[in-house]
Every structure is written in structure tokens, then in C-alpha cells.
Amino acid sequence: DLFIGAPLFMDRSSDGKLQEVGQVTICLQRASGGFQMAKLNGFEIFARFGSSIAPLGDLDQDGFNGRIMILDIAVAAPYGGEDKRGLVYIYNGRASGLNAIPSQILEGQWAARTMPPSFGYSLKGATDVDKNGYPDLIVGAFGVDTAVLYRARPVIRVNAALEVNPTILNPENKACSLGDVKVSW
């Protein structure tokens, strides 16, 4: 699979004017040898969406980890968001390709006096730094000489149990009914 960032990509707005929104082109290799193409456009003008892209592995633990289906990725817009501090969009892979709606948006929270913080200028993913079984993400912000480690962790765990009453069924007992209808004979 190949991800191509084009942070200076220009798209036409509804009034026909060109706007710099950035774009990521996704080339997914199929078993047949061909490619499935998809595109993600940025959400804000001059945010430089697609400046950096990082694979995250199977961040949401849904089984789509790049072996057969597309993996989860992070895409940066280092001049996006409030006060142009920078945003990182998290996209999850699905059986049909990459989900076009980000599952999460990370925001840079720093203020810089001389230049924008550029949160997301560099990304490193798909490494389990804290060894908890989930891939983590490191986000760099060169405008404030900072890098942040986002540790992935489960947010919900489900333990299901089935209780059957009575625990033993007697096949000779033919007294089962559903309302007035006898369902065993």
C-alpha cells in the first residue's frame, strides 16, 4: 500500500475558486495485482493536510492491520485548527479501504510567539512504546521544539457470559410453549 501526501493540493470551492486544502492519495494493492485508489481531502484552507503521514498498525484492534486490509493511519495538518496550531487526524482501516471520516482529531495545545507550533509536522506510529499491545503515536511540533507521545490503550473491555437456566435440559419433558402455542411434541 502507498500513501501520498500533497499538502499544497488545490480544490475548487462551491463558488468555483481554487483553495489550498491538501490531499492524501491512497493506493491499495489488491491480491489481483491491481490497485484501488482513494483520496482524502483536507478540511481547512492553508492547513497543509497531508504534510506527514504515519501508519499506526491496528490501533483500534479490529483486525484490519495491513496484512489483508488497510491499516489505521495518522495524517497531519500542521497549520490547521484554532490559531493554526496544528491537527492530526486518525483514520481507521476497514474491509473496503480507509474510512473517509476521521475517528479522532488530535489538537496542538501550545502557543508560540514567533511562529506557529506546527503540531504534526512529523509523525511516527506503529510502535508499541509502553508494551501494552497497542501501537502508540509520536507527534512532533517543531515550532515549539516539542514531541508528544500518545499512548494507545483500550477504552472498553467486554467480558460476555451466558447463563442457561435450567442447566440441564430433559428431552423427555414436552411441556414447552410460547404463549398458547405448544412448541414441543
ZAFI-742766 format. One record per residue (C-alpha): residue number from 1; x, y, z. Coordinates in pm, 1 decimal, padded with zeros to 6 digits, m for minus. Layout:
<recs>
REC  num         u         v         w
REC  NUM         X         Y         Z
...
</recs>
This chain:
<recs>
REC  num         u         v         w
REC    1   00000.0   00000.0   00000.0
REC    2   00113.8   00354.6  m00071.3
REC    3   00003.5   00686.8   00081.5
REC    4   00097.3   01007.9  m00099.0
REC    5   00066.3   01342.3   00078.6
REC    6   00005.2   01655.1  m00127.1
REC    7  m00020.4   01937.1   00131.1
REC    8  m00041.1   02209.2  m00135.9
REC    9  m00325.2   02040.3  m00331.1
REC   10  m00584.9   02290.1  m00453.0
REC   11  m00953.8   02209.6  m00485.3
REC   12  m01240.4   02418.7  m00615.9
REC   13  m01481.7   02555.5  m00358.9
REC   14  m01856.4   02581.0  m00418.6
REC   15  m01807.1   02926.5  m00574.6
REC   16  m01552.1   02785.8  m00822.8
REC   17  m01242.4   02941.6  m00665.9
REC   18  m00932.9   02734.1  m00601.5
REC   19  m00844.6   02676.5  m00236.5
REC   20  m00538.2   02506.7  m00090.4
REC   21  m00679.1   02222.8   00124.0
REC   22  m00422.9   01943.4   00087.7
REC   23  m00489.0   01585.2  m00010.9
REC   24  m00374.8   01230.0   00060.0
REC   25  m00392.6   00977.7  m00223.5
REC   26  m00423.5   00616.1  m00113.5
REC   27  m00310.5   00332.9  m00341.9
REC   28  m00415.7  m00005.2  m00203.3
REC   29  m00262.9  m00308.7  m00369.3
REC   30  m00511.5  m00587.8  m00427.3
REC   31  m00447.0  m00962.6  m00446.9
REC   32  m00513.5  m00945.9  m00821.0
REC   33  m00209.7  m00719.3  m00858.9
REC   34  m00411.8  m00408.2  m00936.3
REC   35  m00460.0  m00101.2  m00721.7
REC   36  m00765.8   00050.2  m00557.8
REC   37  m00733.2   00429.1  m00547.0
REC   38  m00893.3   00663.1  m00295.3
REC   39  m00842.7   01024.4  m00189.9
REC   40  m00881.9   01217.4   00134.0
REC   41  m00914.5   01594.9   00105.6
REC   42  m00826.8   01835.6   00383.7
REC   43  m01088.6   02027.1   00577.9
REC   44  m00930.5   02373.1   00613.1
REC   45  m00752.2   02606.0   00373.9
REC   46  m00377.4   02654.1   00427.2
REC   47  m00364.7   02380.9   00694.8
REC   48  m00124.2   02170.8   00483.3
REC   49  m00323.5   01849.2   00523.7
REC   50  m00104.5   01555.5   00424.8
REC   51   00228.8   01713.5   00525.1
REC   52   00311.3   01399.6   00718.9
REC   53   00150.9   01056.0   00726.1
REC   54   00222.6   00768.4   00963.5
REC   55   00097.6   00410.5   00970.4
REC   56  m00045.9   00319.0   01309.8
REC   57  m00080.5  m00056.4   01275.1
REC   58  m00408.0  m00190.6   01411.7
REC   59  m00482.7   00096.2   01651.4
REC   60  m00847.9   00006.1   01710.0
REC   61  m00774.3  m00370.0   01728.7
REC   62  m01042.5  m00454.3   01470.5
REC   63  m00822.9  m00696.3   01278.5
REC   64  m00751.3  m00469.0   00979.8
REC   65  m00377.9  m00431.7   01026.2
REC   66  m00234.8  m00422.4   00677.7
REC   67  m00199.4  m00798.1   00620.4
REC   68  m00516.7  m00826.4   00415.8
REC   69  m00694.3  m00495.8   00467.4
REC   70  m00575.0  m00139.1   00512.3
REC   71  m00421.6  m00036.2   00842.2
REC   72  m00503.4   00267.2   01055.0
REC   73  m00312.7   00588.4   00974.3
REC   74  m00244.3   00936.8   01111.4
REC   75  m00248.9   01237.0   00875.8
REC   76  m00120.1   01576.3   00987.8
REC   77  m00236.1   01925.8   00905.8
REC   78   00038.2   02119.6   01091.9
REC   79  m00125.5   02458.8   01035.6
REC   80  m00485.5   02352.4   01096.1
REC   81  m00722.3   02413.2   01381.2
REC   82  m00772.5   02702.4   01615.7
REC   83  m00496.9   02965.1   01579.7
REC   84  m00329.4   02739.6   01317.8
REC   85  m00160.0   02535.9   01594.1
REC   86  m00189.6   02206.2   01406.5
REC   87  m00411.3   01897.6   01392.2
REC   88  m00353.4   01525.7   01347.4
REC   89  m00639.0   01317.9   01203.1
REC   90  m00669.1   00947.0   01287.7
REC   91  m00828.6   00731.4   01017.0
REC   92  m00924.8   00367.0   01065.4
REC   93  m00893.2   00094.0   00804.8
REC   94  m01196.2  m00112.4   00708.0
REC   95  m01259.2  m00407.5   00476.1
REC   96  m01347.2  m00169.4   00192.0
REC   97  m01049.4   00062.3   00246.4
REC   98  m00985.3   00363.3   00464.2
REC   99  m01278.4   00521.9   00646.0
REC  100  m01313.3   00874.5   00498.9
REC  101  m01422.9   01022.2   00832.4
REC  102  m01152.9   01054.2   01099.1
REC  103  m01223.0   00859.6   01417.4
REC  104  m01027.6   01111.4   01623.4
REC  105  m00864.5   01453.2   01584.7
REC  106  m00563.6   01544.7   01798.5
REC  107  m00500.0   01915.2   01859.8
REC  108  m00176.7   02100.6   01932.2
REC  109  m00216.3   02299.4   02253.2
REC  110   00097.6   02513.7   02251.1
REC  111   00133.3   02882.0   02180.5
REC  112   00445.8   03006.9   02006.2
REC  113   00545.3   03372.5   01998.9
REC  114   00734.8   03383.3   01671.0
REC  115   00590.3   03103.9   01457.5
REC  116   00305.3   02850.8   01461.3
REC  117   00377.2   02541.4   01672.9
REC  118   00326.2   02320.3   01364.9
REC  119   00184.0   02029.7   01565.0
REC  120   00202.2   01725.2   01338.8
REC  121   00498.9   01842.6   01133.6
REC  122   00646.0   01499.0   01194.6
REC  123   00476.4   01171.0   01291.1
REC  124   00597.4   00827.2   01399.4
REC  125   00348.4   00548.5   01456.5
REC  126   00306.3   00171.6   01470.1
REC  127   00546.7   00129.3   01762.8
REC  128   00428.1  m00005.2   02097.3
REC  129   00642.2   00218.0   02320.3
REC  130   00477.0   00119.7   02650.3
REC  131   00444.2  m00252.8   02562.0
REC  132   00068.3  m00274.6   02628.7
REC  133  m00020.4  m00441.1   02298.0
REC  134  m00145.7  m00121.1   02128.9
REC  135   00058.2   00087.4   01881.3
REC  136   00147.6   00436.7   02003.9
REC  137   00194.9   00764.4   01812.2
REC  138   00466.7   01028.4   01849.0
REC  139   00378.1   01376.3   01716.8
REC  140   00640.7   01645.0   01664.0
REC  141   00582.5   02021.1   01680.3
REC  142   00897.9   02192.9   01553.9
REC  143   00771.5   02546.9   01623.3
REC  144   00793.2   02481.5   01997.5
REC  145   01072.3   02217.6   01995.3
REC  146   00836.0   01955.4   02134.6
REC  147   00733.9   01598.9   02064.6
REC  148   00437.7   01429.2   02229.1
REC  149   00381.0   01058.4   02287.8
REC  150   00017.9   00947.0   02254.5
REC  151  m00015.2   00611.9   02426.0
REC  152  m00294.0   00397.6   02285.7
REC  153  m00495.0   00193.3   02531.5
REC  154  m00826.1   00010.8   02538.3
REC  155  m01119.9   00230.1   02635.1
REC  156  m01365.3  m00052.2   02688.2
REC  157  m01332.4  m00420.4   02760.2
REC  158  m01626.6  m00655.2   02720.1
REC  159  m01649.5  m00986.1   02902.4
REC  160  m01959.2  m01176.8   02795.9
REC  161  m02110.7  m01469.9   02980.7
REC  162  m02408.9  m01691.5   02902.1
REC  163  m02618.4  m01836.0   03180.5
REC  164  m02867.7  m02108.8   03092.3
REC  165  m03148.1  m02197.0   03331.1
REC  166  m03218.1  m02480.8   03384.3
REC  167  m02861.7  m02601.8   03344.8
REC  168  m02974.0  m02946.9   03226.9
REC  169  m03247.8  m02994.9   02967.0
REC  170  m03468.6  m03304.1   02983.9
REC  171  m03559.8  m03410.5   02628.5
REC  172  m03848.8  m03617.4   02766.8
REC  173  m04017.5  m03306.4   02910.7
REC  174  m04251.1  m03188.8   02631.7
REC  175  m04410.3  m02901.1   02820.6
REC  176  m04254.8  m02614.2   02623.1
REC  177  m04493.5  m02348.3   02498.0
REC  178  m04481.3  m01998.3   02363.2
REC  179  m04795.1  m01826.0   02484.3
REC  180  m05084.7  m02055.6   02390.0
REC  181  m04883.2  m02240.0   02123.3
REC  182  m04718.6  m02568.4   02213.8
REC  183  m04365.2  m02568.0   02067.6
REC  184  m04254.4  m02918.8   02168.8
REC  185  m04422.0  m03255.3   02098.4
</recs>
